[in-house]
Amino acid sequence: MPPPSRPRPLPGHLLLAALLLAALAGVGTEALAHGGPVKVIEERFVVTVALWPAAETTRLRFFVRDFRSGQAPAEALSFRARILEDRSRAVVCEGATAPVQDGEANLLCRLPGDGFYEVFLQFWRDGEPARVYEPEDWRVWIGEAGSAGWVSTAVVGTAAVTIVILGVSSWRRRGDGKDGI
């Protein structure tokens, strides 16, 4: 009888290890000091923030998803957001309460200049306004294109490394006669 084979790591563990290594290699920057762009709130919601210039202003778009399904929440949500200067902690933009539409919440702000800012978000179910969900704040660089381009490069590099590792892993499994991930 052949000796028992060593158990193979689960694909989830491989993915986690790949992401951790890529993060340690390329994304450990000051711009991500408060975590990445994705926040998980009480294993119920996932919130992602994206920002880009819009004429003389900056647009922040928050994507709110259900943690289990990945879809926009079925219940009606409302939100408010504010942006503080990093060093002085002065409020530079505060949005009025607005609805979350199809899982997206938008804030348009005119900021005083390039630099790091802290972004705070609060949202709640319209049927339960006393229960406010508040993810950890985001510390982001907002400035001219290219002034912090290394952050984008690190994120793209992390994604590329992860895709390569997953592709090699899948290819090796197929060589063993097993299905890929």
C-alpha positions as CSV (number, residue, x, y, z in Angstrom):
1,M,0.0,0.0,0.0
2,P,1.5,3.4,-0.9
3,P,2.2,5.9,1.9
4,P,-0.6,8.5,2.4
5,S,0.0,11.6,0.3
6,R,0.7,14.9,2.0
7,P,-2.5,17.1,2.0
8,R,-2.4,19.9,-0.5
9,P,-3.2,23.4,0.7
10,L,-6.7,24.6,-0.1
11,P,-7.0,27.1,-2.9
12,G,-8.3,29.7,-0.4
13,H,-5.1,29.3,1.6
14,L,-3.0,29.7,-1.5
15,L,-4.9,32.8,-2.5
16,L,-4.6,34.3,1.0
17,A,-0.8,33.5,1.0
18,A,-0.4,35.1,-2.5
19,L,-2.3,38.2,-1.5
20,L,-0.3,38.6,1.7
21,L,3.0,38.2,0.0
22,A,2.1,40.6,-2.7
23,A,0.8,43.1,-0.2
24,L,4.1,42.9,1.8
25,A,6.1,43.2,-1.3
26,G,4.4,46.2,-2.9
27,V,1.5,47.9,-1.1
28,G,2.9,48.6,2.3
29,T,2.8,52.4,1.7
30,E,1.8,55.4,3.7
31,A,-1.2,55.9,1.5
32,L,-2.7,52.6,2.7
33,A,-1.9,53.2,6.4
34,H,-5.5,52.7,7.5
35,G,-6.0,49.6,5.4
36,G,-6.9,49.2,1.8
37,P,-9.8,50.5,-0.2
38,V,-12.1,47.7,0.9
39,K,-13.7,47.6,4.4
40,V,-15.9,44.8,5.8
41,I,-18.5,45.9,8.3
42,E,-19.7,43.4,10.8
43,E,-19.6,40.6,8.2
44,R,-22.8,42.2,6.8
45,F,-21.5,44.8,4.3
46,V,-18.5,45.4,2.2
47,V,-17.6,49.0,1.3
48,T,-15.1,50.0,-1.4
49,V,-14.1,53.6,-2.1
50,A,-12.8,55.0,-5.4
51,L,-11.9,58.6,-6.2
52,W,-10.9,60.6,-9.2
53,P,-10.7,64.2,-10.3
54,A,-13.9,65.8,-11.8
55,A,-13.1,69.2,-13.2
56,E,-11.9,71.3,-10.2
57,T,-13.4,68.9,-7.7
58,T,-12.8,65.4,-6.5
59,R,-15.5,62.7,-6.8
60,L,-15.6,60.0,-4.1
61,R,-17.8,57.0,-5.0
62,F,-18.5,54.4,-2.3
63,F,-19.7,51.0,-3.4
64,V,-21.8,49.2,-0.8
65,R,-22.3,45.4,-1.2
66,D,-23.9,42.7,0.8
67,F,-21.1,40.6,2.4
68,R,-22.7,37.2,1.6
69,S,-24.1,37.8,-1.9
70,G,-21.8,40.5,-3.3
71,Q,-24.9,42.3,-4.6
72,A,-26.1,45.8,-3.8
73,P,-28.2,45.6,-0.6
74,A,-31.9,45.1,-1.2
75,E,-33.0,47.5,1.6
76,A,-32.9,51.2,1.1
77,L,-29.8,52.9,2.6
78,S,-28.7,56.5,3.3
79,F,-25.3,57.9,3.9
80,R,-23.2,60.9,4.8
81,A,-19.4,61.3,4.4
82,R,-16.8,63.9,5.5
83,I,-13.2,64.5,4.6
84,L,-10.6,65.8,7.1
85,E,-7.1,67.2,6.4
86,D,-4.6,64.7,7.6
87,R,-2.5,66.8,9.9
88,S,-4.8,69.5,11.1
89,R,-7.9,67.3,11.3
90,A,-9.9,70.2,10.0
91,V,-13.1,69.3,8.1
92,V,-12.6,70.2,4.4
93,C,-15.8,68.6,3.0
94,E,-18.9,67.3,4.6
95,G,-21.7,65.9,2.5
96,A,-25.4,66.2,3.3
97,T,-27.4,63.0,4.0
98,A,-28.2,61.3,0.7
99,P,-29.6,58.0,-0.6
100,V,-27.4,55.1,-1.6
101,Q,-28.6,54.2,-5.1
102,D,-28.0,50.7,-6.6
103,G,-25.2,50.2,-4.0
104,E,-23.4,53.4,-4.9
105,A,-23.0,56.6,-2.9
106,N,-21.4,59.7,-4.4
107,L,-19.7,62.7,-2.8
108,L,-18.3,65.6,-4.8
109,C,-15.9,67.9,-3.0
110,R,-13.6,70.8,-3.7
111,L,-10.4,70.3,-1.7
112,P,-7.8,72.9,-0.7
113,G,-4.8,71.1,-2.3
114,D,-2.7,68.0,-2.8
115,G,-2.1,65.8,0.3
116,F,-3.3,63.1,2.5
117,Y,-6.9,63.2,3.7
118,E,-9.0,61.0,6.0
119,V,-12.4,59.9,4.6
120,F,-15.2,59.0,7.0
121,L,-18.4,57.3,5.9
122,Q,-21.6,56.6,7.9
123,F,-24.5,54.8,6.4
124,W,-27.7,53.2,7.8
125,R,-30.8,51.3,6.7
126,D,-33.7,53.7,6.1
127,G,-35.9,51.3,8.1
128,E,-33.6,51.4,11.1
129,P,-31.9,54.9,11.1
130,A,-30.7,54.6,14.7
131,R,-28.3,51.7,13.7
132,V,-25.4,53.5,12.0
133,Y,-22.7,51.5,10.2
134,E,-19.3,53.2,10.3
135,P,-16.3,51.5,8.6
136,E,-12.8,52.4,9.6
137,D,-11.7,55.6,8.0
138,W,-9.7,55.7,4.8
139,R,-6.4,57.6,4.6
140,V,-6.0,58.5,0.9
141,W,-3.7,60.7,-1.2
142,I,-5.7,63.2,-3.2
143,G,-3.8,65.3,-5.6
144,E,-2.6,65.7,-9.1
145,A,-2.3,62.7,-11.4
146,G,1.1,61.2,-11.1
147,S,2.0,62.8,-7.8
148,A,1.3,59.5,-6.0
149,G,1.4,57.2,-9.1
150,W,3.5,54.6,-7.2
151,V,0.4,53.6,-5.2
152,S,-1.5,52.7,-8.4
153,T,1.6,50.9,-9.7
154,A,1.8,48.9,-6.5
155,V,-1.9,47.9,-6.6
156,V,-1.7,46.9,-10.3
157,G,1.5,44.9,-9.5
158,T,-0.2,43.1,-6.6
159,A,-3.1,42.2,-8.9
160,A,-0.7,40.9,-11.6
161,V,1.3,38.8,-9.1
162,T,-1.9,37.3,-7.7
163,I,-3.2,36.4,-11.2
164,V,0.1,34.8,-12.2
165,I,0.2,32.7,-9.0
166,L,-3.4,31.6,-9.5
167,G,-2.8,30.8,-13.1
168,V,0.3,28.6,-12.3
169,S,-1.6,26.9,-9.5
170,S,-4.5,26.1,-11.8
171,W,-2.1,24.9,-14.5
172,R,-0.4,22.6,-12.0
173,R,-3.7,21.1,-10.8
174,R,-4.7,20.3,-14.4
175,G,-1.4,18.5,-14.9
176,D,-2.3,16.3,-11.9
177,G,-5.6,15.4,-13.5
178,K,-7.6,17.7,-11.2
179,D,-9.8,20.6,-12.1
180,G,-8.5,24.1,-11.7
181,I,-9.7,26.5,-9.1
